[in-house]
């Protein structure tokens, strides 16, 4: 479990194929940046842009993870060298500063707008239609591993657009600063909304 509060911005420094087949996964070497690694052990979970990954080795500057082709096909930002948001899994002593996050990407969104509004930035994302029922005004959503609050929701026939206000601090300390119209982002819906939908879908 995670909170969606990014602990550090790291960088995928190299990508190594795990086989020659078209469905082979890759091993990512990640520079941990400012993420403390002293308490990280092999097998621990670290979220990369909101996707939970397992540490398979530690390096001088960070760690490596293996990513399956299925995960690569269903996420954004893990298939190229570049910056990624990092968060270690929760311990029972941690503050829950964001909201409960599983680290499982539910779908890919597309940025439709990322522009200044006063001192903040407005981020508008188009989400898949099947995620629309989980998005609510003042509800929670995870975008590339960052716990955020929805300010507006607008449903269309084919999709669902939601708007988020990003304060300068959030933009500064995460990779969201690099977003632009057309960027793909990893989305994770609210955990409680997931269970509510399941309960309501069952017939008495």
C-alpha positions as CSV (number, residue, x, y, z in Angstrom):
1,X,0.0,0.0,0.0
2,X,1.0,3.6,-0.7
3,X,-0.3,7.1,0.0
4,X,0.2,8.9,-3.3
5,X,2.6,11.3,-1.7
6,X,5.8,11.3,-3.8
7,X,8.9,10.8,-1.7
8,X,11.4,11.6,-4.5
9,X,11.8,12.1,-8.2
10,X,14.2,9.4,-9.5
11,X,15.3,8.5,-13.0
12,X,15.1,5.4,-15.2
13,X,18.7,5.4,-16.3
14,X,18.8,2.2,-18.4
15,X,16.4,-0.4,-19.9
16,X,17.5,-4.0,-20.5
17,X,15.3,-6.5,-22.4
18,X,14.7,-9.7,-20.5
19,X,14.5,-11.7,-23.7
20,X,14.4,-11.5,-27.5
21,X,10.7,-12.4,-27.8
22,X,8.2,-9.7,-28.6
23,X,6.4,-10.4,-25.4
24,X,9.5,-10.2,-23.2
25,X,9.6,-7.7,-20.3
26,X,12.5,-5.4,-19.3
27,X,14.7,-4.7,-16.4
28,X,14.8,-1.0,-15.4
29,X,17.8,0.5,-13.6
30,X,16.5,3.4,-11.5
31,X,18.6,6.2,-9.9
32,X,16.7,6.7,-6.7
33,X,17.5,10.5,-6.5
34,X,16.7,11.6,-3.0
35,X,14.8,8.4,-1.9
36,X,16.5,6.9,1.1
37,X,17.6,3.3,0.3
38,X,19.2,2.2,3.5
39,X,16.0,0.4,4.7
40,X,15.1,-1.0,1.3
41,X,15.6,-4.8,0.9
42,X,15.3,-7.2,-2.0
43,X,11.6,-7.9,-2.6
44,X,10.4,-4.6,-1.2
45,X,7.8,-2.6,-3.2
46,X,8.4,0.8,-4.7
47,X,5.9,2.6,-6.8
48,X,7.2,4.1,-10.1
49,X,4.8,6.7,-11.5
50,X,2.1,4.9,-9.5
51,X,2.9,1.4,-10.6
52,X,4.0,-1.0,-7.8
53,X,7.2,-2.7,-8.7
54,X,9.4,-5.2,-6.8
55,X,13.1,-4.4,-6.1
56,X,15.2,-7.3,-7.6
57,X,18.6,-5.7,-6.8
58,X,20.2,-2.7,-5.3
59,X,22.8,-0.5,-7.1
60,X,25.2,2.1,-6.0
61,X,22.7,4.9,-6.8
62,X,19.4,3.1,-6.6
63,X,17.7,-0.2,-7.6
64,X,16.5,-2.4,-10.4
65,X,13.0,-3.8,-11.1
66,X,11.7,-6.2,-13.7
67,X,8.6,-5.1,-15.6
68,X,6.5,-7.6,-17.6
69,X,5.3,-6.8,-21.1
70,X,1.7,-6.8,-19.8
71,X,2.6,-4.0,-17.3
72,X,4.4,-2.0,-20.0
73,X,1.4,-2.2,-22.3
74,X,-0.9,-0.9,-19.5
75,X,1.2,1.9,-18.1
76,X,2.9,5.1,-19.3
77,X,6.4,6.3,-18.5
78,X,8.1,3.0,-17.8
79,X,9.3,2.3,-21.3
80,X,11.9,5.0,-21.7
81,X,14.8,6.7,-19.9
82,X,13.5,9.6,-17.9
83,X,12.3,10.9,-14.6
84,X,9.7,9.0,-12.5
85,X,7.9,9.6,-9.3
86,X,9.0,7.3,-6.5
87,X,7.3,6.2,-3.3
88,X,8.2,3.3,-0.9
89,X,5.4,1.1,0.4
90,X,3.8,2.2,3.6
91,X,4.7,1.0,7.1
92,X,2.2,1.0,10.0
93,X,4.1,4.0,11.5
94,X,3.8,6.3,8.4
95,X,1.5,9.3,8.1
96,X,-1.4,8.8,5.6
97,X,-0.9,12.2,3.9
98,X,-2.7,11.4,0.7
99,X,-5.1,8.5,0.5
100,X,-4.9,4.7,0.4
101,X,-3.3,3.7,-2.9
102,X,-2.6,0.1,-4.1
103,X,-0.1,0.9,-6.8
104,X,-2.2,-0.9,-9.4
105,X,-2.8,1.2,-12.6
106,X,-6.5,1.1,-13.5
107,X,-6.2,2.8,-16.9
108,X,-4.4,5.3,-19.0
109,X,-5.5,8.9,-19.2
110,X,-4.6,11.6,-21.8
111,X,-3.8,15.2,-20.8
112,X,-6.1,17.6,-22.6
113,X,-4.9,20.8,-20.8
114,X,-2.1,21.8,-18.5
115,X,-2.1,25.6,-18.1
116,X,-1.5,28.2,-15.4
117,X,-4.5,29.5,-13.5
118,X,-3.3,32.2,-11.1
119,X,-0.4,30.9,-9.1
120,X,-1.4,27.2,-9.7
121,X,-1.7,24.9,-12.7
122,X,-5.0,23.4,-14.1
123,X,-4.6,19.8,-15.2
124,X,-7.4,18.4,-17.3
125,X,-7.3,14.7,-18.1
126,X,-9.5,12.5,-20.3
127,X,-10.1,9.2,-18.6
128,X,-11.5,6.0,-20.1
129,X,-15.2,5.8,-19.9
130,X,-15.2,2.7,-17.7
131,X,-13.5,4.8,-15.0
132,X,-16.1,7.5,-15.0
133,X,-18.2,6.0,-12.2
134,X,-15.3,6.2,-9.9
135,X,-14.6,9.9,-10.4
136,X,-16.4,12.4,-8.2
137,X,-16.2,16.1,-7.3
138,X,-13.7,16.4,-4.4
139,X,-12.9,12.7,-4.7
140,X,-9.4,11.3,-4.9
141,X,-7.5,10.1,-8.0
142,X,-3.9,9.1,-8.5
143,X,-2.1,10.5,-11.5
144,X,1.4,9.1,-12.2
145,X,1.6,8.1,-8.5
146,X,0.4,11.5,-7.1
147,X,-2.6,11.6,-4.9
148,X,-4.8,14.5,-6.1
149,X,-8.3,15.9,-5.6
150,X,-10.8,16.2,-8.4
151,X,-12.3,19.7,-8.9
152,X,-14.6,19.0,-11.8
153,X,-16.0,16.0,-13.7
154,X,-17.6,16.1,-17.1
155,X,-18.9,13.0,-18.8
156,X,-19.0,12.5,-22.6
157,X,-20.3,9.7,-24.7
158,X,-16.9,8.1,-25.1
159,X,-14.9,9.3,-22.1
160,X,-14.8,11.3,-18.9
161,X,-12.8,14.5,-18.3
162,X,-11.7,15.6,-14.9
163,X,-9.9,18.7,-13.7
164,X,-7.4,19.1,-11.0
165,X,-5.8,22.2,-9.5
166,X,-2.0,21.7,-8.8
167,X,-0.3,24.0,-6.3
168,X,3.2,25.1,-7.1
169,X,4.8,22.7,-4.5
170,X,3.2,19.7,-6.2
171,X,4.4,20.7,-9.6
172,X,7.9,21.4,-8.3
173,X,8.5,18.1,-6.4
174,X,6.9,15.7,-8.9
175,X,7.3,14.8,-12.6
176,X,3.9,16.4,-13.3
177,X,5.8,19.5,-14.3
178,X,6.7,17.7,-17.6
179,X,3.1,17.1,-18.7
180,X,1.7,18.6,-21.8
181,X,-1.4,18.2,-23.9
182,X,-1.3,14.7,-25.4
183,X,0.8,13.2,-22.6
184,X,-0.4,9.8,-21.4
185,X,-0.7,9.3,-17.6
186,X,-1.2,6.4,-15.2
187,X,-4.5,6.5,-13.3
188,X,-5.6,4.7,-10.2
189,X,-9.1,5.1,-8.8
190,X,-10.0,5.5,-5.2
191,X,-9.7,2.2,-3.3
192,X,-13.0,2.8,-1.3
193,X,-14.9,3.6,-4.5
194,X,-13.7,0.3,-6.0
195,X,-15.2,-1.7,-3.1
196,X,-18.4,0.4,-3.0
197,X,-18.9,-0.4,-6.8
198,X,-18.4,-4.1,-6.2
199,X,-20.9,-4.2,-3.3
200,X,-23.5,-2.3,-5.2
201,X,-23.0,-4.6,-8.3
202,X,-23.9,-7.7,-6.3
203,X,-27.6,-8.8,-6.3
204,X,-29.1,-9.3,-2.8
